[in-house]
Amino acid sequence: MSVTSAGPSTTSPPRTSPPQASLGRVTAAGFAGTVIEQYDFLLYGFMSALVFGALFFPSADPTAGTLVSFAAFAIGFVARPVGAVVAGHYGDRIGRKKVLVTTLLVAGIATTLMGFLPAYADIGVWAPILLVTLRLVQGFSYGGEITGAVLITTESAPRHRRGYYGGFISAAGFAGLLLATLAILTVSGMDRPAFLSWGWRIPFLLSIVLVVVGLAIRMGVPETPAFAAARTRHRAPLLEVFRRHTRQVLLGVGTGFGFYVTFYVLLVFSASYLTVQLKLPATVPLVAVAIGSVVALAVSPFCGRLCDRFGRRPMLVTGSGFLAVFSFGFFRMLDSGNAPLIYLAYALAFGGVMIMFSPLLTFIAEQFPTGVRYSGSSMAGQLGAVLGGGLAPLVATALLTASGGRSFSVAAYVSAAMLVTLGSALALRETNQADITEG
């Protein structure tokens, strides 16, 4: 790689053989940390739909309270690109592992502290201020976590298995979602006053236990072979990204956009839609998400193998094309109010999401050379998350209100987002056989 005006560091690391570790342990380190971070981040999303509107953003109008709660949910996404910049810089400068240990610790502390927060009725306006502050810390941490987990796994895997092992990090998101769902289901059976008083806090407080386990696994993993062997370290890797790889960043944003819109409409908006608009018990969306998560985890290994064999783009096109059409059927099934039909809708939707998400993170990471891979792929991913996931519950709620409660408008929004993903993926190069060990 040529030296840019940003300049490499004064000394380049020698091309020594990187320490070898069990690929299973490396994958477990990436998987465990991402499970915990997703548990933390998605737990907040569930609570935004179920209790935060009443506890931290009280309003005479339940819909208004939910909208404000979703706005606070979106704030966490604003911090994600900032976290991506910081984590990407240090991840490309000093290594993937050190950054991953830090992001896991910071997110775990923020989530645990949420469990101790007094409500609006106790301390007034300071309650939402403190909640939003901790949400920003969560978002900052998550901005660098998932990309680092993908890199520590894929940069350690053999070329013909990168999609398979990288798919475990995608699956980790659904494992974290399943844990969060089960934790909430466990406490949601309490009577409403007890749940609002202290029951909702238990899943947040459990985060510290998960963090200790994750750190124990992650501390024992060495740096990735690709990073250890890279000859170039840029003093300002993000500047190098925008100097030479702007196209990959923009198309990476577009490729992730549809996934994040769909995922957070399914996760956050639909939970509110089923409970507030259709007046169904909170257990219905929670059980539906748990079923969908199990389906996603079950198909994940097969998706990983397929994207190594046939390529990343065919999987992305198949998944996004299916969801662009099925989004309309999904909301028709929800509108039936029939719980088994709703569970089937989530199972089909989450299966489609995993078809496209399994190769997504690896595909975006493989678009960038080693010296700027953390910065480039984290920035592309997190901008897609902000524009897609962060705004999705707000946009969906606004569309539903503007259309007089017709879910067709939300389905059209999801379908359009999927078409953005499909077109962006086709514009990027196929990478399943690319050499990612140089740069």
C-alpha positions as CSV (number, residue, x, y, z in Angstrom):
1,M,0.0,0.0,0.0
2,S,1.3,3.4,-0.9
3,V,2.0,6.0,1.8
4,T,-0.6,8.7,1.9
5,S,-0.3,12.3,3.1
6,A,-1.7,11.1,6.4
7,G,1.4,9.0,6.6
8,P,2.2,5.7,8.2
9,S,3.8,5.6,11.6
10,T,7.5,6.1,11.8
11,T,8.1,2.4,12.2
12,S,6.3,-0.4,10.5
13,P,5.7,-3.7,12.4
14,P,7.8,-6.6,11.3
15,R,6.2,-9.4,9.3
16,T,6.5,-12.0,12.0
17,S,4.4,-15.0,12.3
18,P,1.3,-14.0,14.4
19,P,0.5,-16.1,17.5
20,Q,-1.8,-18.9,16.7
21,A,-4.8,-19.6,18.8
22,S,-7.7,-22.0,18.6
23,L,-10.1,-20.6,15.9
24,G,-12.9,-21.8,18.1
25,R,-11.7,-19.7,21.1
26,V,-11.3,-16.7,18.8
27,T,-14.8,-17.1,17.5
28,A,-16.1,-17.6,21.0
29,A,-14.5,-14.3,22.0
30,G,-16.1,-12.4,19.2
31,F,-19.5,-14.2,19.7
32,A,-19.7,-13.8,23.5
33,G,-18.9,-10.1,23.5
34,T,-21.4,-9.4,20.7
35,V,-24.1,-11.4,22.5
36,I,-23.6,-9.2,25.6
37,E,-23.5,-5.9,23.7
38,Q,-26.6,-6.9,21.8
39,Y,-28.3,-8.0,25.0
40,D,-27.6,-4.6,26.5
41,F,-28.5,-2.5,23.5
42,L,-31.7,-4.4,22.5
43,L,-32.9,-4.7,26.1
44,Y,-33.2,-0.9,26.0
45,G,-35.2,-1.2,22.7
46,F,-37.7,-3.6,24.3
47,M,-38.1,-1.4,27.4
48,S,-38.6,1.7,25.1
49,A,-41.7,0.0,23.7
50,L,-42.9,-1.6,27.0
51,V,-42.2,0.6,30.0
52,F,-39.9,3.6,29.5
53,G,-42.6,5.8,28.0
54,A,-44.5,5.5,31.3
55,L,-41.6,5.6,33.7
56,F,-39.2,8.2,32.2
57,F,-41.3,10.1,29.7
58,P,-44.8,10.4,31.2
59,S,-47.5,11.9,29.0
60,A,-51.3,12.0,29.1
61,D,-51.3,10.5,25.6
62,P,-49.7,7.0,25.5
63,T,-48.7,7.4,21.8
64,A,-46.9,10.6,22.6
65,G,-45.0,9.0,25.4
66,T,-44.1,6.1,23.1
67,L,-42.8,8.5,20.5
68,V,-40.6,10.4,23.0
69,S,-39.3,7.0,24.2
70,F,-38.5,6.0,20.7
71,A,-36.7,9.3,20.2
72,A,-34.5,8.5,23.2
73,F,-33.9,5.1,21.7
74,A,-32.7,6.8,18.5
75,I,-30.3,8.9,20.4
76,G,-28.2,5.8,21.1
77,F,-27.6,5.5,17.4
78,V,-26.3,9.0,17.1
79,A,-23.4,8.1,19.3
80,R,-22.6,5.0,17.3
81,P,-20.7,6.7,14.5
82,V,-18.6,8.6,17.1
83,G,-17.8,5.3,18.7
84,A,-17.0,3.8,15.3
85,V,-14.5,6.6,14.6
86,V,-12.7,6.2,18.0
87,A,-12.8,2.4,17.9
88,G,-11.8,2.3,14.3
89,H,-8.8,4.6,14.8
90,Y,-7.4,2.7,17.7
91,G,-8.4,-0.7,16.3
92,D,-6.4,0.1,13.1
93,R,-3.5,1.6,15.1
94,I,-3.0,-0.6,18.2
95,G,-5.0,-3.7,17.4
96,R,-8.5,-5.3,17.5
97,K,-8.3,-7.0,20.9
98,K,-7.6,-4.0,23.1
99,V,-10.5,-2.1,21.6
100,L,-12.9,-5.0,22.1
101,V,-12.0,-5.4,25.7
102,T,-12.7,-1.7,26.3
103,T,-16.0,-1.6,24.4
104,L,-17.4,-4.6,26.3
105,L,-16.5,-3.2,29.7
106,V,-17.9,0.3,29.0
107,A,-21.2,-1.0,27.6
108,G,-21.7,-3.4,30.5
109,I,-21.2,-0.7,33.1
110,A,-23.7,1.6,31.3
111,T,-26.4,-1.0,31.1
112,T,-25.9,-2.1,34.8
113,L,-26.3,1.5,35.9
114,M,-29.6,1.8,34.0
115,G,-30.9,-0.8,36.4
116,F,-30.3,1.6,39.3
117,L,-31.9,4.7,37.8
118,P,-34.8,6.3,39.7
119,A,-37.9,7.1,37.6
120,Y,-39.4,10.4,36.7
121,A,-41.8,10.3,39.6
122,D,-38.8,10.1,42.0
123,I,-36.3,12.7,40.6
124,G,-38.2,14.5,37.9
125,V,-36.4,15.6,34.7
126,W,-33.1,14.2,35.9
127,A,-34.5,10.7,35.3
128,P,-34.8,11.0,31.5
129,I,-31.5,13.0,31.3
130,L,-29.6,10.2,33.1
131,L,-31.2,7.5,31.0
132,V,-30.4,9.3,27.8
133,T,-26.8,9.8,28.9
134,L,-26.3,6.2,29.6
135,R,-28.0,5.4,26.3
136,L,-25.4,7.6,24.6
137,V,-22.6,5.7,26.3
138,Q,-24.1,2.4,25.2
139,G,-24.3,3.6,21.6
140,F,-20.7,4.9,21.7
141,S,-19.5,1.5,22.9
142,Y,-21.6,-0.5,20.4
143,G,-20.3,1.7,17.5
144,G,-16.9,-0.2,17.8
145,E,-18.0,-3.6,19.1
146,I,-19.6,-5.5,16.4
147,T,-17.1,-4.6,13.7
148,G,-14.2,-5.5,15.9
149,A,-15.8,-8.9,16.7
150,V,-16.2,-9.6,13.0
151,L,-12.6,-8.6,12.3
152,I,-11.1,-10.7,15.1
153,T,-13.0,-13.7,13.7
154,T,-12.7,-13.3,9.9
155,E,-9.0,-12.1,10.0
156,S,-8.2,-15.3,11.9
157,A,-10.2,-17.7,9.6
158,P,-9.0,-19.4,6.5
159,R,-10.1,-17.7,3.2
160,H,-12.6,-20.4,2.3
161,R,-14.3,-20.3,5.7
162,R,-14.5,-16.5,6.5
163,G,-18.2,-16.3,5.7
164,Y,-18.9,-19.3,7.9
165,Y,-17.0,-17.9,11.0
166,G,-18.1,-14.4,10.4
167,G,-21.7,-15.6,10.3
168,F,-21.3,-16.5,14.0
169,I,-21.0,-12.8,14.8
170,S,-24.2,-12.1,12.9
171,A,-25.8,-14.9,14.8
172,A,-24.5,-13.5,18.1
173,G,-26.9,-10.6,17.6
174,F,-29.9,-12.9,17.7
175,A,-28.5,-14.8,20.6
176,G,-28.3,-11.5,22.5
177,L,-31.8,-10.7,21.4
178,L,-33.0,-14.1,22.6
179,L,-31.4,-13.6,26.0
180,A,-32.9,-10.1,26.3
181,T,-36.3,-11.5,25.3
182,L,-36.1,-14.4,27.8
183,A,-35.0,-12.0,30.6
184,I,-38.0,-9.7,30.0
185,L,-40.4,-12.7,29.7
186,T,-39.2,-13.9,33.0
187,V,-40.1,-10.7,34.8
188,S,-43.1,-9.5,32.7
189,G,-45.2,-12.2,34.3
190,M,-45.2,-10.1,37.5
191,D,-48.1,-7.9,38.4
192,R,-47.9,-4.6,36.6
193,P,-47.1,-2.4,39.7
194,A,-44.3,-4.6,40.8
195,F,-42.9,-4.8,37.2
196,L,-43.0,-1.0,36.9
197,S,-41.5,-0.5,40.3
198,W,-38.5,-2.9,40.3
199,G,-39.1,-6.0,38.0
200,W,-37.9,-4.2,34.9
201,R,-34.5,-3.5,36.5
202,I,-33.5,-7.1,36.9
203,P,-32.5,-7.8,33.3
204,F,-30.3,-4.7,33.3
205,L,-28.6,-5.7,36.5
206,L,-27.9,-9.2,35.1
207,S,-25.7,-7.5,32.5
208,I,-22.7,-7.3,34.8
209,V,-22.6,-11.1,35.2
210,L,-22.5,-11.5,31.4
211,V,-19.8,-8.9,31.1
212,V,-17.5,-10.8,33.5
213,V,-17.9,-14.0,31.5
214,G,-17.3,-12.2,28.2
215,L,-14.1,-10.5,29.5
216,A,-12.8,-13.8,30.8
217,I,-13.1,-15.3,27.3
218,R,-11.9,-12.2,25.4
219,M,-8.7,-11.5,27.5
220,G,-7.1,-14.8,26.5
221,V,-7.3,-14.2,22.7
222,P,-4.3,-12.9,20.7
223,E,-4.2,-10.2,18.0
224,T,-5.5,-11.3,14.6
225,P,-2.9,-12.7,12.1
226,A,-3.9,-10.2,9.4
227,F,-3.4,-7.2,11.6
228,A,-0.1,-8.6,13.1
229,A,1.3,-9.1,9.6
230,A,0.1,-5.8,8.1
231,R,3.1,-3.6,7.0
232,T,1.3,-0.3,7.2
233,R,-0.2,1.7,10.1
234,H,-1.8,5.0,9.1
235,R,-1.6,7.9,11.6
236,A,-5.1,8.9,10.6
237,P,-6.9,5.7,9.2
238,L,-10.3,7.4,8.8
239,L,-8.8,10.1,6.6
240,E,-7.3,7.4,4.5
241,V,-10.7,5.7,4.3
242,F,-12.4,8.9,2.9
243,R,-9.4,9.6,0.7
244,R,-9.4,6.3,-1.1
245,H,-12.5,4.3,-0.1
246,T,-15.4,6.7,-0.1
247,R,-17.4,4.6,-2.6
248,Q,-17.1,1.5,-0.4
249,V,-18.3,3.4,2.6
250,L,-21.3,4.9,0.9
251,L,-22.3,1.5,-0.7
252,G,-21.7,-0.2,2.7
253,V,-24.1,2.3,4.3
254,G,-26.7,1.4,1.7
255,T,-26.1,-2.3,2.0
256,G,-26.7,-2.2,5.8
257,F,-29.6,0.3,5.6
258,G,-32.3,-2.2,4.7
259,F,-31.3,-4.7,7.3
260,Y,-31.3,-2.1,10.1
261,V,-34.7,-0.7,9.1
262,T,-36.3,-4.2,9.0
263,F,-34.6,-5.4,12.2
264,Y,-35.7,-2.4,14.3
265,V,-39.2,-2.3,12.8
266,L,-39.6,-6.0,13.7
267,L,-38.0,-5.6,17.1
268,V,-39.1,-2.2,18.5
269,F,-41.9,-0.8,16.4
270,S,-43.8,-4.1,16.0
271,A,-43.8,-4.7,19.8
272,S,-45.4,-1.3,20.3
273,Y,-47.8,-1.9,17.4
274,L,-49.0,-5.2,18.8
275,T,-49.5,-3.9,22.3
276,V,-50.6,-0.3,21.8
277,Q,-52.5,-0.5,18.5
278,L,-53.8,-4.1,18.5
279,K,-54.2,-4.3,22.3
280,L,-52.5,-7.7,22.5
281,P,-50.6,-8.8,25.7
282,A,-46.9,-7.9,25.9
283,T,-46.1,-11.6,26.0
284,V,-47.2,-12.0,22.3
285,P,-44.4,-9.9,20.7
286,L,-41.9,-11.2,23.3
287,V,-42.7,-14.8,22.4
288,A,-42.7,-14.0,18.7
289,V,-39.3,-12.4,18.9
290,A,-38.0,-15.4,20.9
291,I,-39.3,-17.8,18.2
292,G,-37.9,-15.7,15.4
293,S,-34.5,-15.5,17.1
294,V,-34.4,-19.3,17.5
295,V,-35.2,-19.7,13.7
296,A,-32.4,-17.2,12.9
297,L,-29.9,-19.1,15.0
298,A,-30.9,-22.4,13.5
299,V,-30.4,-21.3,9.9
300,S,-27.2,-19.2,10.6
301,P,-24.6,-22.0,10.1
302,F,-26.2,-23.0,6.7
303,C,-26.2,-19.4,5.6
304,G,-22.5,-19.1,6.4
305,R,-21.6,-22.1,4.4
306,L,-23.7,-21.0,1.5
307,C,-22.1,-17.5,1.3
308,D,-18.6,-19.1,1.3
309,R,-19.7,-21.4,-1.6
310,F,-21.8,-19.2,-3.7
311,G,-20.7,-15.7,-2.6
312,R,-21.9,-12.9,-0.4
313,R,-24.0,-11.0,-2.9
314,P,-26.3,-13.9,-3.9
315,M,-27.2,-14.3,-0.2
316,L,-27.8,-10.6,0.2
317,V,-29.9,-10.3,-2.9
318,T,-32.0,-13.4,-1.9
319,G,-32.7,-12.2,1.6
320,S,-33.5,-8.6,0.7
321,G,-35.6,-9.6,-2.2
322,F,-37.7,-12.0,-0.1
323,L,-38.2,-9.3,2.7
324,A,-39.1,-6.6,0.1
325,V,-42.1,-8.8,-0.9
326,F,-42.9,-10.5,2.5
327,S,-43.0,-7.2,4.5
328,F,-46.6,-6.8,3.2
329,G,-47.6,-10.3,4.2
330,F,-45.9,-9.8,7.6
331,F,-48.1,-7.0,8.6
332,R,-51.2,-8.7,7.2
333,M,-50.4,-11.6,9.5
334,L,-49.9,-9.2,12.5
335,D,-53.2,-7.4,11.8
336,S,-55.0,-10.8,12.1
337,G,-54.5,-10.5,15.9
338,N,-54.0,-14.3,15.9
339,A,-51.1,-15.3,18.1
340,P,-50.0,-18.4,16.2
341,L,-50.1,-16.6,12.9
342,I,-48.1,-13.7,14.4
343,Y,-45.5,-16.3,15.6
344,L,-45.3,-17.7,12.1
345,A,-44.8,-14.2,10.6
346,Y,-41.9,-13.6,12.9
347,A,-40.3,-17.0,12.2
348,L,-40.4,-16.3,8.4
349,A,-39.3,-12.7,8.7
350,F,-36.3,-13.5,11.0
351,G,-35.3,-16.4,8.7
352,G,-35.2,-14.0,5.8
353,V,-33.3,-11.4,7.9
354,M,-30.6,-14.0,8.7
355,I,-30.2,-15.0,5.0
356,M,-29.1,-11.4,4.3
357,F,-27.5,-10.6,7.7
358,S,-25.2,-13.7,7.9
359,P,-22.9,-12.4,5.1
360,L,-23.5,-8.7,5.6
361,L,-20.9,-7.8,8.2
362,T,-18.2,-9.9,6.6
363,F,-19.0,-8.6,3.2
364,I,-18.6,-5.0,4.3
365,A,-15.4,-5.7,6.2
366,E,-13.8,-7.4,3.2
367,Q,-14.3,-4.3,1.0
368,F,-11.4,-2.5,2.9
369,P,-7.6,-3.3,3.2
370,T,-6.3,-4.4,6.6
371,G,-4.7,-1.0,7.5
372,V,-8.1,0.8,7.5
373,R,-10.5,-2.1,7.7
374,Y,-11.7,-1.3,11.3
375,S,-12.3,2.4,10.5
376,G,-13.9,1.8,7.1
377,S,-16.2,-1.1,7.9
378,S,-17.3,0.3,11.3
379,M,-18.1,3.7,9.8
380,A,-20.1,2.2,6.9
381,G,-21.9,-0.1,9.3
382,Q,-22.8,2.5,11.9
383,L,-23.9,5.1,9.5
384,G,-26.3,2.5,8.1
385,A,-27.4,1.8,11.6
386,V,-28.2,5.4,12.3
387,L,-30.0,6.1,9.1
388,G,-31.8,2.8,9.2
389,G,-32.3,1.4,12.7
390,G,-32.1,4.6,14.7
391,L,-34.9,6.3,12.8
392,A,-37.0,3.2,11.9
393,P,-39.3,3.1,15.0
394,L,-39.9,6.9,14.7
395,V,-40.5,6.8,10.9
396,A,-42.8,3.7,11.2
397,T,-44.8,5.3,14.0
398,A,-45.2,8.6,12.0
399,L,-46.2,6.7,8.8
400,L,-48.8,4.7,10.8
401,T,-50.2,7.9,12.3
402,A,-50.3,9.7,8.9
403,S,-52.0,6.8,7.2
404,G,-54.7,6.6,9.8
405,G,-53.4,3.4,11.3
406,R,-52.9,1.4,8.1
407,S,-49.9,-0.9,8.4
408,F,-49.5,-1.0,4.6
409,S,-47.5,2.3,4.9
410,V,-45.0,0.7,7.2
411,A,-44.7,-2.4,5.0
412,A,-44.0,-0.1,2.0
413,Y,-41.2,1.6,4.1
414,V,-39.6,-1.7,4.9
415,S,-39.8,-2.9,1.3
416,A,-38.3,0.3,-0.1
417,A,-35.4,0.0,2.4
418,M,-34.8,-3.6,1.2
419,L,-34.5,-2.4,-2.4
420,V,-31.8,0.1,-1.3
421,T,-29.9,-2.8,0.2
422,L,-30.3,-5.0,-2.9
423,G,-29.0,-2.3,-5.2
424,S,-26.1,-1.3,-3.0
425,A,-25.0,-5.0,-2.6
426,L,-25.0,-5.5,-6.4
427,A,-22.8,-2.4,-6.8
428,L,-20.0,-3.7,-4.5
429,R,-17.5,-6.4,-5.6
430,E,-17.8,-10.0,-4.6
431,T,-15.3,-10.9,-1.9
432,N,-15.7,-14.5,-0.9
433,Q,-12.4,-15.5,-2.6
434,A,-10.6,-12.2,-1.9
435,D,-7.2,-12.1,-0.1
436,I,-7.7,-9.8,2.9
437,T,-4.3,-10.4,4.6
438,E,-2.5,-7.5,2.9
439,G,-2.7,-3.7,3.4
